[in-house]
Amino acid sequence: MNVKKFPAHALVAASLMALAPAPPVFAAEWTVDQEESRLGFTATQNGSEVNGTFENWTAEIDFDPAAPGNAKIRTVIDLSSAITGEPQVDGQITGEAWFHTAEHPQATFEATTARQREDGVYEAEGSLTIKGVPVPLTLPFTLEIEGDTAKAKGEIEILRDKWSVGEGIPGSTVGTAVTVSFEVTAQK
């Protein structure tokens, strides 16, 4: 029987290489085109839809569709920039019973991972913080990438009472469910 012996330094080097961590996988950083992007919401008041948008918000997106588990997404929304075009609603939405922007001027959505479902839709796992209250949230979105431009779209229904938004306002007057929607265009 012929046994081949390896030098000790080769065995040490091979052992150290086996213990070394795998190189990190980096996601792609995207810059949002604010002119081509929209963040909106739809609520129900006295049985009628009220549509609005947030005029001021930012997003930091680090996302690679080949490695969605490494995603980092952070969106900061200026709640005082909410407009519906309905003077009565716009006059009250920033008040204490609603967003209470004097104490809580911003809402944030932060996701630390994402995954792709079998139907091709992505889901960002994170939390939405409004009025200082973080609530876990899974945000579904579609994604199209052409060259260095990505377009993401999604919507989710949330329950405003989880954050005490519209506190004391019955659901029969203003619906508890609010649909948040977005269309984001971003470049690498």
NORFEN-V938761 format. One record per backbone hydrogen bond with DSSP energy under -1.0 kcal/mol. CO is the residue of the C=O (numbers start at 0). NH is the residue of the N-H. If there is no record, write none. Layout:
co=CO nh=NH
co=CO nh=NH
This chain:
co=6 nh=10
co=7 nh=11
co=8 nh=12
co=9 nh=13
co=10 nh=14
co=11 nh=15
co=12 nh=16
co=13 nh=17
co=14 nh=18
co=15 nh=19
co=27 nh=62
co=30 nh=186
co=37 nh=182
co=38 nh=53
co=39 nh=180
co=40 nh=51
co=41 nh=178
co=42 nh=49
co=43 nh=174
co=44 nh=47
co=47 nh=44
co=49 nh=42
co=51 nh=40
co=52 nh=82
co=55 nh=77
co=57 nh=75
co=59 nh=73
co=60 nh=29
co=61 nh=71
co=63 nh=66
co=66 nh=69
co=67 nh=70
co=71 nh=61
co=72 nh=110
co=73 nh=59
co=74 nh=108
co=75 nh=57
co=76 nh=78
co=76 nh=106
co=77 nh=80
co=78 nh=81
co=80 nh=54
co=82 nh=52
co=85 nh=89
co=86 nh=90
co=88 nh=91
co=88 nh=92
co=91 nh=94
co=92 nh=98
co=93 nh=100
co=94 nh=97
co=94 nh=99
co=96 nh=165
co=96 nh=166
co=99 nh=102
co=99 nh=103
co=104 nh=78
co=106 nh=76
co=107 nh=128
co=108 nh=74
co=109 nh=126
co=110 nh=72
co=112 nh=124
co=114 nh=122
co=116 nh=119
co=120 nh=116
co=121 nh=140
co=122 nh=114
co=123 nh=138
co=124 nh=111
co=125 nh=136
co=126 nh=109
co=127 nh=134
co=128 nh=107
co=129 nh=132
co=132 nh=129
co=134 nh=127
co=136 nh=125
co=138 nh=123
co=140 nh=121
co=141 nh=152
co=143 nh=150
co=145 nh=148
co=147 nh=187
co=148 nh=145
co=149 nh=185
co=150 nh=143
co=151 nh=183
co=152 nh=141
co=153 nh=181
co=155 nh=179
co=157 nh=177
co=158 nh=161
co=159 nh=162
co=159 nh=164
co=165 nh=168
co=169 nh=172
co=169 nh=173
co=172 nh=45
co=175 nh=159
co=177 nh=157
co=178 nh=41
co=179 nh=155
co=180 nh=39
co=181 nh=153
co=182 nh=37
co=183 nh=151
co=184 nh=32
co=185 nh=149
co=186 nh=30
